[in-house]
Amino acid sequence: MFRDPDSGPPWVPCADVFLSTAGEFTIKVELAGLCREDLELSIEGRGVRITGHRHDNDQSSGRNRNLVPAINWGWFDLVVDVPADYDLSRATAKYQNGLLRVLVPPAEGRSKK
């Protein structure tokens, strides 16, 4: 995904990283206002990289003046390192209602803790 250097500084979306009750390494990212086409996921070494772009259609027209800016717009880049005892080759992702959920199952033979 190409990042325009003139689009402003990147931001980092809010994310929770936890072990699910099923033992999966879970990454849950809040991405309200994005379409699936605005997201790109990749595996880089032992990390999951999530990049994308949130468009601000209200401000792009130049007609509005933002009085209380609190929502981040533009490009974002988030990398979450995954422990070695989880199998990135079997990771799955689902994006629904503004939340991206990436599930990474334990590696075969991993002892349950």
Backbone as CSV, one residue per row, in Angstrom:
resi,resn,N_x,N_y,N_z,CA_x,CA_y,CA_z,C_x,C_y,C_z
1,MET,0.860,-1.168,0.000,0.000,0.000,0.000,0.904,1.229,0.000
2,PHE,0.718,2.127,-0.931,1.521,3.337,-1.066,1.073,4.383,-0.065
3,ARG,2.035,4.964,0.641,1.744,6.030,1.605,2.246,7.337,1.048
4,ASP,1.351,8.271,0.856,1.690,9.592,0.349,2.419,10.370,1.442
5,PRO,3.675,10.781,1.218,4.415,11.498,2.265,3.796,12.848,2.613
6,ASP,2.944,13.388,1.765,2.296,14.669,2.043,0.987,14.519,2.804
7,SER,0.616,13.295,3.167,-0.676,13.071,3.816,-0.635,13.320,5.322
8,GLY,0.482,13.764,5.837,0.583,14.040,7.264,1.190,12.873,8.006
9,PRO,1.441,13.063,9.288,2.085,11.997,10.061,1.142,10.824,10.271
10,PRO,1.704,9.600,10.356,0.850,8.442,10.597,0.323,8.452,12.026
11,TRP,-0.752,7.749,12.224,-1.315,7.574,13.554,-1.397,6.089,13.847
12,VAL,-1.593,5.754,15.093,-1.693,4.356,15.499,-3.074,4.125,16.102
13,PRO,-3.867,3.218,15.523,-5.202,2.949,16.068,-5.121,2.241,17.416
14,CYS,-6.188,2.349,18.193,-6.290,1.656,19.486,-6.375,0.154,19.238
15,ALA,-5.652,-0.600,20.045,-5.651,-2.052,19.881,-5.567,-2.739,21.240
16,ASP,-6.229,-3.880,21.334,-6.095,-4.785,22.472,-5.390,-6.033,21.964
17,VAL,-4.425,-6.526,22.734,-3.721,-7.765,22.405,-3.865,-8.666,23.627
18,PHE,-4.408,-9.878,23.409,-4.686,-10.754,24.541,-4.747,-12.209,24.093
19,LEU,-4.764,-13.107,25.063,-4.973,-14.526,24.798,-6.442,-14.822,25.026
20,SER,-7.093,-15.384,24.007,-8.518,-15.719,24.133,-8.686,-16.929,25.036
21,THR,-9.918,-17.180,25.447,-10.189,-18.352,26.283,-9.891,-19.644,25.528
22,ALA,-9.889,-19.595,24.182,-9.539,-20.764,23.368,-8.029,-20.903,23.199
23,GLY,-7.256,-19.978,23.775,-5.800,-20.063,23.703,-5.180,-19.390,22.496
24,GLU,-5.973,-18.658,21.722,-5.438,-17.980,20.538,-4.846,-16.621,20.926
25,PHE,-3.744,-16.275,20.283,-3.164,-14.944,20.411,-4.065,-14.030,19.589
26,THR,-4.655,-13.032,20.220,-5.687,-12.217,19.581,-5.282,-10.760,19.528
27,ILE,-5.464,-10.163,18.353,-5.233,-8.730,18.148,-6.569,-8.137,17.729
28,LYS,-7.089,-7.208,18.522,-8.360,-6.551,18.198,-8.071,-5.066,18.025
29,VAL,-8.407,-4.530,16.844,-8.064,-3.156,16.500,-9.328,-2.372,16.165
30,GLU,-9.445,-1.175,16.763,-10.589,-0.300,16.515,-10.310,0.546,15.264
31,LEU,-11.129,0.342,14.223,-10.922,1.019,12.944,-12.247,1.548,12.391
32,ALA,-12.961,2.285,13.202,-14.258,2.825,12.781,-14.098,3.693,11.543
33,GLY,-15.053,3.568,10.651,-15.080,4.425,9.468,-14.267,3.925,8.295
34,LEU,-13.635,2.773,8.404,-12.853,2.230,7.298,-13.629,1.141,6.580
35,CYS,-13.378,1.025,5.288,-13.878,-0.091,4.493,-12.775,-1.142,4.442
36,ARG,-13.137,-2.375,4.142,-12.120,-3.431,4.018,-11.055,-3.059,2.992
37,GLU,-11.465,-2.332,1.959,-10.525,-1.940,0.906,-9.478,-0.948,1.414
38,ASP,-9.738,-0.307,2.561,-8.807,0.664,3.138,-7.734,0.000,3.992
39,LEU,-7.808,-1.322,4.172,-6.908,-2.056,5.066,-5.990,-2.982,4.307
40,GLU,-4.797,-3.165,4.855,-3.877,-4.164,4.329,-3.205,-4.855,5.501
41,LEU,-3.219,-6.183,5.493,-2.568,-6.977,6.525,-1.437,-7.768,5.896
42,SER,-0.332,-7.888,6.631,0.780,-8.696,6.153,1.512,-9.292,7.351
43,ILE,2.241,-10.372,7.079,3.085,-11.004,8.081,4.516,-10.607,7.749
44,GLU,5.224,-10.077,8.744,6.613,-9.674,8.554,7.436,-10.272,9.686
45,GLY,8.166,-11.323,9.379,8.915,-12.021,10.418,7.949,-12.629,11.413
46,ARG,8.036,-12.230,12.676,7.133,-12.718,13.721,6.056,-11.680,14.043
47,GLY,5.845,-10.725,13.150,4.873,-9.677,13.415,3.728,-9.650,12.426
48,VAL,2.607,-9.103,12.893,1.449,-8.825,12.040,1.445,-7.319,11.812
49,ARG,1.508,-6.903,10.548,1.477,-5.478,10.201,0.100,-5.147,9.642
50,ILE,-0.503,-4.099,10.205,-1.818,-3.629,9.770,-1.633,-2.184,9.339
51,THR,-1.892,-1.899,8.069,-1.772,-0.545,7.547,-3.062,-0.173,6.841
52,GLY,-3.271,1.118,6.690,-4.460,1.561,5.992,-4.594,3.065,6.008
53,HIS,-5.780,3.509,5.627,-6.041,4.935,5.496,-7.488,5.219,5.866
54,ARG,-7.682,6.193,6.771,-9.040,6.643,7.106,-9.216,8.006,6.454
55,HIS,-10.235,8.107,5.603,-10.516,9.326,4.851,-11.418,10.259,5.653
56,ASP,-11.125,11.544,5.594,-11.960,12.562,6.249,-12.680,13.333,5.151
57,ASN,-13.817,12.828,4.739,-14.560,13.454,3.651,-15.135,14.808,4.031
58,ASP,-15.414,15.041,5.309,-15.953,16.332,5.743,-14.912,17.435,5.645
59,GLN,-13.677,17.134,6.016,-12.623,18.149,5.996,-12.002,18.320,4.616
60,SER,-12.073,17.280,3.787,-11.429,17.366,2.480,-12.100,18.396,1.581
61,SER,-13.354,18.728,1.868,-14.042,19.721,1.043,-13.555,21.137,1.359
62,GLY,-12.936,21.311,2.539,-12.433,22.620,2.930,-13.507,23.563,3.438
63,ARG,-14.755,23.131,3.484,-15.851,24.007,3.913,-16.045,24.011,5.425
64,ASN,-15.572,22.975,6.095,-15.793,22.856,7.533,-14.564,23.309,8.309
65,ARG,-14.808,23.875,9.481,-13.731,24.273,10.383,-13.836,23.409,11.625
66,ASN,-12.809,22.625,11.897,-12.820,21.686,13.007,-12.609,22.436,14.319
67,LEU,-13.595,22.408,15.228,-13.517,23.114,16.499,-12.913,22.267,17.616
68,VAL,-13.212,20.966,17.612,-12.663,20.062,18.627,-12.113,18.831,17.905
69,PRO,-10.875,18.897,17.443,-10.315,17.750,16.712,-9.948,16.618,17.665
70,ALA,-10.523,15.447,17.447,-10.219,14.298,18.287,-10.070,13.005,17.492
71,ILE,-10.558,12.971,16.268,-10.501,11.765,15.452,-9.276,11.842,14.557
72,ASN,-8.503,10.742,14.540,-7.322,10.670,13.684,-7.723,10.294,12.263
73,TRP,-7.108,10.974,11.305,-7.377,10.733,9.887,-6.059,10.496,9.179
74,GLY,-6.151,9.895,8.020,-4.962,9.673,7.206,-4.439,8.255,7.378
75,TRP,-3.152,8.110,7.105,-2.503,6.804,7.102,-2.199,6.339,8.514
76,PHE,-2.239,5.020,8.710,-1.809,4.439,9.973,-0.991,3.191,9.702
77,ASP,-0.214,2.823,10.694,0.671,1.670,10.582,0.823,1.078,11.979
78,LEU,0.458,-0.179,12.135,0.531,-0.859,13.427,1.198,-2.205,13.217
79,VAL,2.207,-2.503,14.038,2.872,-3.807,13.996,2.781,-4.425,15.379
80,VAL,2.304,-5.662,15.431,2.199,-6.403,16.687,3.069,-7.650,16.569
81,ASP,4.028,-7.792,17.482,4.878,-8.978,17.504,4.122,-10.147,18.119
82,VAL,4.262,-11.312,17.502,3.574,-12.528,17.941,4.615,-13.487,18.515
83,PRO,4.376,-14.029,19.708,5.336,-14.968,20.302,5.591,-16.181,19.396
84,ALA,6.765,-16.762,19.538,7.195,-17.860,18.672,6.340,-19.114,18.809
85,ASP,5.640,-19.279,19.925,4.845,-20.493,20.093,3.425,-20.372,19.533
86,TYR,3.237,-19.430,18.593,1.967,-19.283,17.876,2.234,-19.395,16.387
87,ASP,1.294,-19.975,15.655,1.477,-20.324,14.243,0.910,-19.243,13.314
88,LEU,1.767,-18.328,12.879,1.330,-17.239,11.996,0.811,-17.741,10.645
89,SER,1.245,-18.913,10.219,0.779,-19.436,8.924,-0.703,-19.819,8.967
90,ARG,-1.275,-19.962,10.162,-2.697,-20.310,10.297,-3.523,-19.147,10.847
91,ALA,-2.982,-17.942,10.813,-3.706,-16.769,11.318,-4.916,-16.471,10.441
92,THR,-5.966,-15.972,11.079,-7.166,-15.553,10.354,-7.525,-14.138,10.790
93,ALA,-8.253,-13.438,9.925,-8.668,-12.068,10.240,-10.115,-11.873,9.832
94,LYS,-10.816,-11.053,10.631,-12.205,-10.721,10.335,-12.411,-9.249,10.676
95,TYR,-13.050,-8.511,9.760,-13.347,-7.097,9.990,-14.852,-6.916,9.961
96,GLN,-15.413,-6.457,11.088,-16.860,-6.289,11.187,-17.169,-5.159,12.167
97,ASN,-18.085,-4.296,11.763,-18.553,-3.201,12.617,-17.425,-2.336,13.175
98,GLY,-16.409,-2.078,12.360,-15.322,-1.191,12.768,-14.255,-1.830,13.626
99,LEU,-14.345,-3.144,13.849,-13.328,-3.846,14.623,-12.666,-4.915,13.765
100,LEU,-11.341,-4.876,13.734,-10.569,-5.917,13.070,-10.087,-6.873,14.141
101,ARG,-10.302,-8.159,13.899,-9.867,-9.180,14.847,-8.963,-10.159,14.104
102,VAL,-7.714,-10.277,14.572,-6.751,-11.220,14.012,-6.519,-12.296,15.067
103,LEU,-6.723,-13.557,14.674,-6.552,-14.689,15.581,-5.387,-15.537,15.105
104,VAL,-4.453,-15.818,16.019,-3.297,-16.649,15.705,-3.326,-17.848,16.645
105,PRO,-3.542,-19.057,16.090,-3.637,-20.236,16.948,-2.265,-20.658,17.481
106,PRO,-2.285,-21.416,18.580,-1.023,-21.929,19.107,-0.370,-22.870,18.101
107,ALA,0.955,-22.926,18.133,1.677,-23.858,17.274,1.392,-25.288,17.717
108,GLU,1.445,-26.228,16.776,1.236,-27.642,17.112,2.283,-28.056,18.132
109,GLY,1.829,-28.805,19.124,2.752,-29.299,20.140,3.048,-28.308,21.248
110,ARG,2.460,-27.123,21.171,2.682,-26.111,22.217,1.965,-26.568,23.481
111,SER,2.648,-26.510,24.604,2.010,-26.901,25.858,1.074,-25.776,26.318
112,LYS,-0.107,-26.146,26.812,-1.072,-25.152,27.296,-0.610,-24.629,28.634
113,LYS,-0.769,-23.302,28.806,-0.330,-22.665,30.056,-1.517,-22.234,30.854
